[in-house]
């Protein structure tokens, strides 16, 4: 019999995302701006879950849904549309699903969120966590008890970290990396936590703390070291027009895990993650912008740039013969004007 464990286990806060694009500039007090586009999608931890599931990974998500329209919509999309296992998740009576409005302008976005802390903690949702091949984790200042249990049971932990609003960047948080197989911060976070002046210097410090260290650099790509294989890799970003950067880091992380579970060389893992993130920012929303195998296959089949075809030549052997049906994008207003009626996405 094959390995029936989930490929990826996740827990965290879910959001209902409303994304407004084409602002041109951030709004100022008292000003009304009309946007060119709008999309809706599950967000937060759903970004990682959908990105992983669309690469064919058995994905288990432990989160909390409110008993409202927003929670029902997110549950339907994740379970019925995306095939994500929600058996560890709960619906909370009388609790409002957090809602985030994302104002996307240029290559960045501003977020406005309404919500409250969920009535169930991560540790309550996970309990004694089931065995899983990997877990994608957002580490915070307060360690989660379930994380140590999962690591002790043999689950490989892939972690990222968020912006510290206190800007203290306490190195105590890095103590949790002793439980982790891989750490994937962006360069701002990496330099702040390691007290270094460059992404490469930060990477050097992180290699002393975790077997696989990756530092993402936005428009400059990513750098990584895998001490388990002795590899170092540095890859550039793809030249793309950014519509909405929401969730791009989550798509990068899930894609890196998918490639890692496939046993790919480090450079291929990095290029694949950079590609998936680059494809995602050309769509509205976070979770439903994830390209999956279908999106990667379509990009590869239509790619004409000779240099990129050489750099990504490994995809000829990596993309499944059947990449699956077209992925379902976020509902948007107006519809994608670049697509002819009747053609698949």
N, C-alpha and C positions, 0 to 999 in steps of 0.2 A: 504493500500500500504506500501511496505517496505521503508527503508531508502535508497534513491537514491544518497546520497552525496558520493563523493569519500571517500574511506577509508583513503587514504594517498595522500597528496598534497606535491609536491616537486618543487624546483627551484634551479638552480645553473649552473655551467659551465660544459659542456660536452667535453669529450676528445675521440679521437681515440687512443686506447692503442695497442702498439706493445710490447709484453712481450717476453723476452729472458730468458730461464731457463737453469739450469745446468752449470753455469759459473765456479763453484768451488771456485773462488776468484774474487774480484773486479778487473777490468782492471787497469793497470797503464799507464802513458803517454808513447806513442810510441809502446805499446804492442797490438798485435792482439790475441784475444781469440775466439776459436770456441765453440759455445754453443751446448748443447745436444737437445734443443727444442725451439720452437717458437710458439706463439699464438697471435691472434688478437681479439679485443673485444671493444665495447663501454666502456668508462670509465668515471671517475669523478662522476657527479650526476647520471649517468646511473647505477652505482653500487647499489645505494639505490633503484632506480626505479625497476630494474629487480628483486632484492631480494624480494621486497615487492609484486610485481605482481605474482611471482612464488609461493607465499603462498596464492594466491587467493584473494588478496586485490585489490579493484578497485583503480588504481593508476593513478594520473594526474600529468604530468610533464611539467613544463614551462622552456624551455631552448632555446638556439640558435644553429642552424645548419649552417655550411658554405655551399655555393653552389658549393661544390667540391665532389670528389669521397668519401672522408672520411665522410662528412656529410650525403651523400645519403646512404652510408652503414649503418651508425648508425641509421638513421631514419627508414630504412627498418627493421632492427633488432628489434628496440624498438616497433614500431607500428605493423608491420605485424607478426613478430615472437613471441613477448612477450605480445602483447595485451595492451600496455600502451597508455593512452589517451594523445595525443600531441596537443590538440586543443589550448592550451595556448602557444605553442612553435612557433618560427618563423625561417624562412630560410633567411639569410642575404646575399644579392648580393655582390660579390666581397670580401667576408670575408673568411679567411682560418680557417677551423675547427682545433682547437688545437690538436697536435699530441704528445703523450708521449711514449717514449721508456723506458720500465721498465727492469732493469737488476737485475734479481732475483738470489740471492746467499745465501745459508744457510737458515736461518729463516727470512731474511730481504731482502730489495731491494733498489736499487738506481734508481732515476728517472731523465730523461732528457726530457725536454718539449720544443716544438716550438709552439708559438701562440701569439695572441694579445688579449687585452680586447675586449669582444663582443660589437657590436654597440647598443645593448639594455640591459639596466640594469634589475636587478631583479624586481625593482618597476615598470618599464615600462611593463615587461612581465606579472606581476601579476595584476596590476591596483588595482581595488577593488576585492580582491581575492574571488573566489567562496567559498561557505560553504563546509567544509570538516570535517570529524571526527577527523583526525589528520594531522599534518604537520611535516615532518622530516626536520630539519633546521641545517645548518652549520653557527653558529653565528660568526661574525667578529667584528673588532674594531668599524667599522662604522655601526650603527644600520640601519636596513632596515625598511622603512615605512610600507610595506605590512605586516610585522610580527605583528605589533600592531593591525592592522585592522583585521587580521585573528583571533588573540586571543580574540579581543572584540566581534567577531561574534560567539565565542564558540568553535573554533578549538583548540584541545589540541596540544600544541607544544612540540615535543621531539627534543632536541637540542644536538649537539656535537660541538666540537671546534677543531681547528687545531694547528699545531706548530707555535709559534710566532718567526719569523726569527730575530726580534730585541732582543729577550730574555728578554724583559722588563716585560712581563706577567702582564700587567696592570689589576688591579682588577676592573677598570671601565667596562671592558667587562662583568663582572659578573652581572652588573646592569640589563642586558637584561634578566636574569633569572626570573625576576619578571613577565615576560610574559609567562613563560614556565611551563609545567606540569612535564617534566622530563629532566634531564641533564645526558649525557653519555660520559664523557671524559675518556681518558686512564689515567693511574696512573701518568705518567710523567707530562701531562698537568694539572691534578687535583692538584698534589702537588705544581706545580709551581704557579698556580693561587691562591691557598689558603695559600701559604707560610707554608706548613706543611712538615713533614718528612716521612710520610707513607701513603699508600692508605687508610687505615682505618681512620687515622686522617683527611685526606682530605675529606673523605666521611662525617665525623662528621660536618665539616664546611659547606659543600654543603647542608646538610639537613636543615640548617637554611635559605637557599635561594630558595629552590625548593621542591615541594611535593615528587617527586621521584628522588633519586640520585643513579647513578650507576657508579662505577669506574671499568674499565676493566684493567686486569693485565697481558695480553699476556699469556705466558706459565703458569702463576699462577692462571688463571681463572678470576673471577669477584666477586665484593662485591656490595651490594645494600641495600638501605633503602626505603621503601614505607610508608610514613607517613599517607597516606589515609587509609591504612589497618593496620598500626602498625607492619609491618613485617620487619625483617632483614634477609638477606640471604648471604651466602658465598659459592661459588661452585668452584671446580677445573676445569682446562682445560682438554680437552681430549688428550690422548697420540697419536699424529698423526705425520706422516712424512710430512714435509712442502715442497711442490713444489713451490708455489708462494703465498706470503702473501698479494698480492695486493687486496684491497677492503675488507679484512676480517672484519675490524671495521664497515664498512657499512653493511655487511651481519648481523653482530651482532645487529646493531641498528634496521634494518628492521625486524629482527626476534623477537626482544624484543617487538616492536610495534604490530606485528601480535599476539603474545601471550597475550599482554596487552588488545587488542581489544576483545580477547576471554574471558577475565576475569579470567585468570589463577592466582593461588597463585604465590608469588614473586619467590620462589625457582624454581618453574617450568619454569617461564619466563626466569630466568637466565640460567638454564640448557639448555633450548631450544636454546637460543641465542648462548651460548658457543658451543653447538653441531653444529648448522648451520655454524658458523664461522669456526669450526674445519673441517667440511666437505669441505668448500670452498677452503681452502688453499691446498687441494690435487689436485686441478685442475689449469689449466692455466687461467690467466686473472682475472679481478675483477667481472664485471657484469655477465658474462656467466658462472662463477664458482659457482654462488649461487645455492644451492641444491634444493630449493623448497620442496613442500610436497613429490614429487617423491623421491628425494634423501634421505629425512628423513625416509620415509617408507622403502626404500631399506636397509638403514643402520639398522633399527630396526628389520626387518625381518631376517637379516643375522647375527645379533649380538649374539655371544656365551659367551662373558665374563659375568659371573654371577653377579659380583659386579655392572657392568654397567647396566645390565638388571634390577637390583633392583633399582638403582638410577634413571633410566629413565623409570620405569614401568608405569608412567603416560601417556606415549605415546600410550599405548594400547587403551586408551580412547580418545586421542587427535587427532591422525592421521586420516584423513577422510577415509571412506570406499573405496572411489575412489580417490587415490592420483594424478590422472591425468597421462598423457603420459610422457615418458622420457623427461627430460629437454635437450635443445640443448646446447652442450658445445661449447667453443670457437674453431674455426678452428685451428688445431695445426699441426706442422711439427716437428718430424714425428708423425703419428697417435699413439693413445694410444696402446702401445705394450702389455699391460696386458689384453686387451679385445679380446676375440675370435671373429672372423668374424661372423656376424649375430646375436650376442647377444646384448640386449638392454643395454644402459648406465643406 
